Amino acid sequence: MALTPLDIQNKNFSTKMRGYNQDDVDDFLDQVTKDYEDALQKNRELEKSLKHAEEKLQYFNELKDALNQSIIVAQDTADKVKTSANKESEVIVTSAENTANEMISSAEKRSTNLVASAEEKAKEILTDATDRARQLAAETDDLKKKTRVFHQRLSLMLETQLEQVKSEEWNELLKPFSSYVSDSHTVIKEVLAEELDKEDEASASGTVTEPVVDEQPTLEQAAIDPKAMLDLLNKEPK
């Protein structure tokens, strides 16, 4: 059984003649006791550290085992996922190829139908445009003929009107008003003078604007202006 510090401290030795010095022995035993206690304390601490280290080692070993198991499971899962992904990708690729082939076939059919329809529509449009062009050309020719006839008739009518304008009747109508009035126009002069006085009074009050009269009033001016009428009457006939 291992000694304890208390055993060392309580140890008694028998005395004999010429034996060791008891005080020296006691001092040495005290020192041994103290050193032994320190050694035991360090041993306990080392045992405690060792136990803690063993617990950690056991934890890490368990963690390593768990990680190894997880790695094995993950690897197995990855292999299964990879296999499944490969199979699924093959299915997707096959399906995509089939779909693409169907779409290409459908697109080719539609393009063929569209081209045929477009060609037919283009022929219809071209035919219709040709017919309309012919109709427009015919209508244009007819319009040109009618325009030519209208031009001829208009020219004839204008020539006739021009001849009428150049006739003696117009010269007679355009003569000055004084040439139509004889010497017995005194009463007319008096009436026109009265009208002129009224207009002068209205002009002075600012209610009437006097029209401008040419040096030689015409028949039209005389018809709307009494002063012009009076001037015409006062002029000698040419």
C-alpha positions as CSV (number, residue, x, y, z in Angstrom):
1,M,0.0,0.0,0.0
2,A,1.4,3.4,-1.0
3,L,2.5,5.7,1.8
4,T,0.6,8.9,2.5
5,P,2.2,12.1,3.7
6,L,0.5,11.5,7.0
7,D,2.2,8.1,7.3
8,I,5.5,9.7,6.7
9,Q,4.8,12.5,9.2
10,N,3.7,10.1,12.0
11,K,6.5,7.7,11.4
12,N,8.4,7.1,14.7
13,F,11.9,5.5,14.9
14,S,13.3,3.7,17.9
15,T,16.4,5.3,19.4
16,K,19.7,3.5,20.1
17,M,23.0,4.6,21.3
18,R,24.9,6.5,18.7
19,G,21.9,6.7,16.4
20,Y,20.9,9.5,14.0
21,N,20.1,12.9,15.3
22,Q,16.4,13.0,16.0
23,D,15.9,16.6,15.0
24,D,17.7,16.1,11.7
25,V,15.6,13.1,11.0
26,D,12.4,15.0,11.8
27,D,13.4,17.9,9.6
28,F,14.2,15.6,6.8
29,L,10.9,13.8,7.2
30,D,9.1,17.1,7.1
31,Q,10.8,18.0,3.9
32,V,10.1,14.6,2.5
33,T,6.5,14.9,3.6
34,K,6.1,18.3,1.8
35,D,7.8,17.1,-1.3
36,Y,5.7,13.9,-1.3
37,E,2.5,16.0,-1.0
38,D,3.6,18.2,-3.9
39,A,4.4,15.1,-5.9
40,L,1.0,13.6,-5.1
41,Q,-0.7,16.9,-6.0
42,K,1.1,17.0,-9.3
43,N,0.2,13.4,-9.9
44,R,-3.4,14.1,-9.2
45,E,-3.4,17.0,-11.6
46,L,-1.6,14.9,-14.2
47,E,-4.2,12.2,-13.8
48,K,-6.9,14.8,-14.1
49,S,-5.4,16.2,-17.2
50,L,-4.8,12.7,-18.6
51,K,-8.4,11.8,-17.9
52,H,-9.6,15.0,-19.6
53,A,-7.3,14.3,-22.5
54,E,-8.6,10.7,-22.7
55,E,-12.1,12.1,-22.7
56,K,-11.2,14.5,-25.5
57,L,-9.5,11.7,-27.4
58,Q,-12.5,9.5,-27.0
59,Y,-14.8,12.4,-28.2
60,F,-12.6,13.0,-31.2
61,N,-12.4,9.3,-31.9
62,E,-16.2,9.1,-31.8
63,L,-16.4,12.3,-33.9
64,K,-13.9,10.7,-36.4
65,D,-16.0,7.6,-36.5
66,A,-19.2,9.7,-37.0
67,L,-17.4,11.7,-39.7
68,N,-16.1,8.6,-41.4
69,Q,-19.6,7.2,-41.3
70,S,-21.0,10.5,-42.6
71,I,-18.4,10.5,-45.4
72,I,-19.4,6.9,-46.3
73,V,-23.1,7.8,-46.3
74,A,-22.4,11.0,-48.2
75,Q,-20.3,9.1,-50.7
76,D,-22.9,6.5,-51.1
77,T,-25.6,9.2,-51.5
78,A,-23.4,11.1,-54.0
79,D,-23.0,7.9,-56.0
80,K,-26.7,7.3,-56.0
81,V,-27.4,11.0,-56.9
82,K,-24.8,10.8,-59.6
83,T,-26.3,7.7,-61.0
84,S,-29.8,9.1,-60.7
85,A,-28.7,12.4,-62.3
86,N,-27.0,10.5,-65.2
87,K,-30.2,8.5,-65.8
88,E,-32.4,11.6,-65.5
89,S,-30.1,13.6,-67.8
90,E,-30.2,10.7,-70.4
91,V,-34.0,10.8,-70.2
92,I,-34.1,14.6,-70.5
93,V,-31.7,14.5,-73.4
94,T,-33.7,11.8,-75.1
95,S,-36.9,13.7,-74.5
96,A,-35.4,17.0,-75.7
97,E,-34.1,15.4,-78.8
98,N,-37.6,13.9,-79.5
99,T,-39.2,17.3,-78.8
100,A,-36.7,19.1,-81.0
101,N,-37.3,16.7,-83.8
102,E,-41.0,17.1,-83.5
103,M,-40.6,20.9,-83.4
104,I,-38.3,20.9,-86.5
105,S,-40.8,18.7,-88.4
106,S,-43.7,20.9,-87.4
107,A,-41.7,24.0,-88.3
108,E,-40.8,22.6,-91.7
109,K,-44.5,21.7,-92.3
110,R,-45.6,25.2,-91.2
111,S,-42.9,26.9,-93.3
112,T,-43.9,24.9,-96.3
113,N,-47.5,25.8,-95.8
114,L,-46.6,29.4,-95.2
115,V,-44.5,29.6,-98.4
116,A,-47.3,28.0,-100.4
117,S,-49.9,30.3,-98.9
118,A,-47.6,33.3,-99.5
119,E,-47.0,32.4,-103.1
120,E,-50.7,31.9,-103.7
121,K,-51.5,35.2,-102.0
122,A,-48.8,36.9,-104.0
123,K,-50.2,35.6,-107.2
124,E,-53.7,36.8,-106.2
125,I,-52.3,40.3,-105.3
126,L,-50.3,40.4,-108.5
127,T,-53.4,39.4,-110.5
128,D,-55.6,41.9,-108.7
129,A,-52.9,44.6,-109.1
130,T,-52.7,43.9,-112.8
131,D,-56.4,44.0,-113.2
132,R,-56.6,47.3,-111.3
133,A,-53.7,48.7,-113.3
134,R,-55.5,47.9,-116.5
135,Q,-58.8,49.3,-115.2
136,L,-56.9,52.4,-114.0
137,A,-55.3,52.8,-117.4
138,A,-58.7,52.5,-119.1
139,E,-60.2,55.0,-116.7
140,T,-57.3,57.3,-117.3
141,D,-57.7,57.1,-121.0
142,D,-61.4,57.8,-120.6
143,L,-60.7,60.7,-118.3
144,K,-58.2,62.1,-120.8
145,K,-60.8,61.9,-123.5
146,K,-63.4,63.6,-121.4
147,T,-60.9,66.2,-120.4
148,R,-60.0,66.8,-124.0
149,V,-63.7,67.2,-124.9
150,F,-64.2,69.5,-121.9
151,H,-61.2,71.6,-122.9
152,Q,-62.6,71.9,-126.4
153,R,-66.0,72.9,-125.1
154,L,-64.5,75.3,-122.6
155,S,-62.3,76.9,-125.2
156,L,-65.3,77.2,-127.5
157,M,-67.4,78.7,-124.7
158,L,-64.6,81.2,-123.7
159,E,-64.2,82.2,-127.3
160,T,-67.9,82.8,-127.6
161,Q,-68.0,84.8,-124.4
162,L,-65.0,86.8,-125.5
163,E,-66.7,87.6,-128.7
164,Q,-69.7,88.8,-126.7
165,V,-67.5,90.9,-124.5
166,K,-66.0,92.5,-127.6
167,S,-69.4,93.3,-129.0
168,E,-70.9,96.8,-129.5
169,E,-73.5,96.2,-126.8
170,W,-70.8,96.3,-124.1
171,N,-69.3,99.5,-125.5
172,E,-72.8,101.0,-125.3
173,L,-73.2,99.9,-121.7
174,L,-69.8,101.2,-120.7
175,K,-70.4,104.8,-121.9
176,P,-70.4,107.6,-119.3
177,F,-73.6,108.3,-117.5
178,S,-73.7,111.9,-118.8
179,S,-74.1,110.6,-122.4
180,Y,-77.5,109.2,-121.4
181,V,-78.9,112.3,-119.8
182,S,-80.4,115.1,-122.0
183,D,-80.5,118.9,-121.2
184,S,-83.7,118.4,-119.2
185,H,-82.0,116.9,-116.2
186,T,-82.3,119.9,-113.9
187,V,-84.7,118.1,-111.6
188,I,-82.3,115.2,-111.3
189,K,-79.5,117.6,-110.4
190,E,-81.6,119.1,-107.7
191,V,-82.5,115.8,-106.2
192,L,-78.9,114.7,-106.3
193,A,-77.8,117.9,-104.7
194,E,-80.2,117.4,-101.8
195,E,-78.9,113.9,-101.3
196,L,-75.4,115.2,-101.4
197,D,-76.2,117.9,-98.7
198,K,-77.6,115.1,-96.4
199,E,-74.4,113.1,-96.9
200,D,-72.3,116.2,-96.1
201,E,-74.2,116.7,-92.9
202,A,-73.8,113.0,-91.9
203,S,-70.1,113.2,-92.7
204,A,-69.7,116.3,-90.6
205,S,-71.3,114.5,-87.6
206,G,-68.8,111.6,-88.1
207,T,-71.4,108.9,-88.9
208,V,-70.7,108.4,-92.6
209,T,-67.4,107.9,-94.4
210,E,-67.3,109.6,-97.8
211,P,-66.4,107.3,-100.6
212,V,-63.4,108.2,-102.8
213,V,-64.5,109.2,-106.4
214,D,-62.3,109.1,-109.4
215,E,-61.7,112.1,-111.6
216,Q,-64.2,110.7,-114.1
217,P,-66.9,108.8,-112.3
218,T,-68.3,105.7,-114.0
219,L,-71.9,104.6,-114.2
220,E,-71.4,102.1,-111.4
221,Q,-70.0,104.8,-109.1
222,A,-72.8,107.2,-110.0
223,A,-75.3,104.5,-109.0
224,I,-74.1,104.3,-105.4
225,D,-72.7,107.8,-104.9
226,P,-74.9,110.9,-105.4
227,K,-71.9,113.2,-105.6
228,A,-70.5,111.1,-108.5
229,M,-73.9,111.2,-110.1
230,L,-74.0,115.0,-109.9
231,D,-70.4,115.2,-111.3
232,L,-71.5,113.0,-114.2
233,L,-74.5,115.2,-114.9
234,N,-72.4,118.4,-114.8
235,K,-69.8,117.0,-117.3
236,E,-70.3,117.7,-121.0
237,P,-71.0,114.7,-123.2
238,K,-68.0,113.7,-125.3
